[in-house]
Amino acid sequence: MNCLERKNLSVFTKISFLTALATMMMTPASIYILSRTSDESIKPFLGSFVLLAFILPLFGLPLSIVSMFSKEHLPKRIFALIINSLPVIIVMYGLTMEVIDEFFRAAP
């Protein structure tokens, strides 16, 4: 009996779904807090909060990919995959916009 049968993959789906929910709650708050704060007294706390908001989905993304092979509800699996990949997409968008701005800006 194989330990990773399709019915046993529901654990991965549950973990990735809960990670996606936590990401969905933490990412907008962390982006807002990061954009609004300039006080140096709460900077270490905010840095760890923002870091957690962007590292947590990196843990959940492989679990979401593995959970795509489970027998759980398809919308639940797709939701977890999209939300867990969202911070990676935001970072890639920012890097792409930075490269476009650097190379296509008019010369001084």
N, C-alpha and C positions, 0 to 999 in steps of 0.2 A: 504494500500500500504506500503510495507516494504521499509525502507529507504536505506537498503544495498542490493539492487537487483544486479544482475550480471552486468547490464549495468552501474550502478552507481559506480562500483569498479574501473572504469578507472582512477579516481582521484588518487587512491592508486598506480596504475600502473605508472602514470606519475610522482608522487613524488618519488617512489622507483627507477624509471629509471633515473631521474635527480640526485638522491643521488648516484646511481651507476656510473654515468658519472663523478660526482665530486670526488668520491672515486678513480676511475680509473686514474684521472689526479693528485690527491694529493698523493696517496700512493707511487708511485715510487720516486717522488720528495722528499717526507719526509724521505724515507729510505736512499736515497742518501745524503741528507743534514745531517741527523743524523749520518751517517757513516763517513762523511768528516770533520765535525766541531769539533774543540777543543777550540775555542776562547770563553772565558767566557762572552764577551760583548753581544753576540747575543743569548745566551742560553735561556733566557725567551721567546723570540719570537719563536725560533725553537721548544721549548717544547710545546707551545700552538699549533703550526702548526702540529706537529706529533700527539699530543693528538686529535686534530680535525680530522685528517686523519683516526684515528682508532676508534673514537667515532661516527662519522657520519654514518658509515655503521651499527652500532648497532641500530641506529634509523631506517635505511632503511631496515634492514633484516626482521622485523615483517611485514612491509608494503609489502615487496616482497612476503612473504608467503601468505598474504591476497590477493594480486593481482593475485596469481595463479588461483583464482576462477573467474576472470573477463573474459570478452569477447575480450580483446585486443589481439594483435598478440602474438602467442606463443614464437617466438624467442626474442621478447622484454621482456617478462616476465621472461624467462629463463636467459637471459643476466643479468637482474637486480638481480635475485636471486643468481647467481654465483658470480658476482662482489661484491655484498653486504656481502656475506659470506666469501670473500677472506681474510680480516684482521683477522677474527676469526680463519680461517684455518692456517694462518701464525703464530699466537700466539700459537696455539695448536701444530704445528710442532716444534716450538722452545722449548716448554716445554717438548715434547716427546724426542727430541734430547738431552736435558739437563739431563733427567732421564736416558736415555740409556747411556750417557757418564758417569754419576755418578756411576751407578751400574755395568756396564760391563767393566770399565777401569781396567787395570792390577794393582794389589796391589803394593805399593812401597817396 
